[in-house]
Amino acid sequence: CAYHAADHDMRAPEVRRHAARVADYLWVAEDGLKMQGYNGSQCWDTGFAAQAAADGGLCDEFPELSRGVWGFLERTQILSTEESAGSPAAAYEGCG
């Protein structure tokens, strides 16, 4: 954490830069506190499984698997492609 790295100095520039970004990840909505975060390992797990399928030569044998993996990753990752920029979620990623 920046606070510890700056030897507990709340005035340190790195702590101030870090604190300035807190509102990007935590905010209060009408139904309570919200957090923008990346929870779980589903994307990593999916990526590793897809890599194993590709390395094993299974993508051509299971084309639905390849399409499903791409769709899942497109829906759950940071949105950066032209297609995903049209997604309603893009507004939350600064792409929209």
Backbone torsions as a table, in degrees:
resi	resn	phi	psi	omega
1	CYS	NA	145.0	-177.0
2	ALA	-59.3	-36.8	-179.6
3	TYR	-59.9	-46.3	179.4
4	HIS	-70.8	-39.8	179.8
5	ALA	-62.1	-29.2	179.8
6	ALA	-92.1	18.6	178.5
7	ASP	57.3	42.2	175.3
8	HIS	64.5	26.4	179.4
9	ASP	-96.5	104.0	-177.9
10	MET	-65.6	-17.1	180.0
11	ARG	-91.5	-5.1	-178.6
12	ALA	-62.1	140.1	-178.2
13	PRO	-55.8	-39.3	-179.3
14	GLU	-67.7	-32.8	176.9
15	VAL	-70.3	-42.6	179.0
16	ARG	-63.2	-41.5	177.9
17	ARG	-64.2	-40.4	178.6
18	HIS	-64.6	-47.9	-179.0
19	ALA	-62.8	-32.8	-179.8
20	ALA	-65.6	-21.9	-177.7
21	ARG	-93.3	-5.6	-177.2
22	VAL	-56.6	-39.9	-179.0
23	ALA	-63.9	-20.0	175.5
24	ASP	-69.2	-23.2	-174.2
25	TYR	-114.9	-22.9	179.5
26	LEU	-129.2	133.1	175.5
27	TRP	-155.5	160.3	179.4
28	VAL	-102.5	125.1	176.8
29	ALA	-109.3	177.8	-177.5
30	GLU	-62.1	-23.4	-179.3
31	ASP	-108.7	19.8	174.0
32	GLY	121.0	-173.6	-178.4
33	LEU	-70.4	135.8	179.3
34	LYS	-119.0	154.5	179.2
35	MET	-138.4	133.6	173.0
36	GLN	-95.7	115.8	-178.8
37	GLY	-155.5	175.9	179.1
38	TYR	-119.3	103.4	-175.1
39	ASN	-107.1	146.9	175.2
40	GLY	83.2	176.2	-177.7
41	SER	-119.6	17.1	-174.5
42	GLN	-57.9	-41.2	-179.0
43	CYS	-67.6	-43.6	177.3
44	TRP	-61.8	-47.3	-178.7
45	ASP	-59.3	-44.4	179.7
46	THR	-64.0	-43.5	179.4
47	GLY	-61.7	-44.5	179.6
48	PHE	-66.3	-39.6	178.2
49	ALA	-65.3	-40.6	178.5
50	ALA	-65.4	-39.7	178.0
51	GLN	-63.8	-40.6	178.3
52	ALA	-64.4	-41.4	178.1
53	ALA	-63.1	-42.3	179.4
54	ALA	-65.8	-46.0	179.9
55	ASP	-63.4	-30.3	179.1
56	GLY	-86.1	2.5	178.7
57	GLY	71.0	27.4	-175.2
58	LEU	-96.6	-7.7	-175.3
59	CYS	-63.8	-40.6	178.4
60	ASP	-68.8	-32.3	-179.9
61	GLU	-74.7	-27.8	-178.9
62	PHE	-129.3	70.7	-176.3
63	PRO	-64.2	-29.5	177.9
64	GLU	-64.0	-33.9	177.7
65	LEU	-60.6	-47.0	-179.6
66	SER	-62.0	-44.5	179.0
67	ARG	-65.1	-40.4	179.8
68	GLY	-64.6	-41.2	178.7
69	VAL	-61.8	-48.7	-179.5
70	TRP	-58.5	-47.1	-179.7
71	GLY	-60.2	-43.5	179.6
72	PHE	-62.7	-47.8	-178.8
73	LEU	-65.5	-36.3	178.6
74	GLU	-63.9	-37.6	-179.0
75	ARG	-77.6	-25.6	-170.7
76	THR	-110.7	-7.6	-177.7
77	GLN	-99.6	174.1	173.5
78	ILE	-60.5	130.9	-172.2
79	LEU	-85.7	115.5	-176.9
80	SER	-135.1	-5.6	-179.6
81	THR	-90.1	164.6	177.5
82	GLU	-58.5	-42.5	-179.6
83	GLU	-61.2	-45.5	-177.5
84	SER	-72.9	-22.7	178.1
85	ALA	-63.9	-21.5	176.6
86	GLY	-85.7	-3.3	-178.7
87	SER	-75.0	147.5	174.9
88	PRO	-59.0	-27.2	-179.3
89	ALA	-72.6	-17.1	-176.9
90	ALA	-61.1	-29.2	179.5
91	ALA	-60.1	-28.9	-179.0
92	TYR	-84.7	-10.6	-178.4
93	GLU	-106.3	-0.7	-178.9
94	GLY	78.0	15.9	-179.1
95	CYS	-97.8	-19.0	-170.1
96	GLY	-87.2	NA	NA
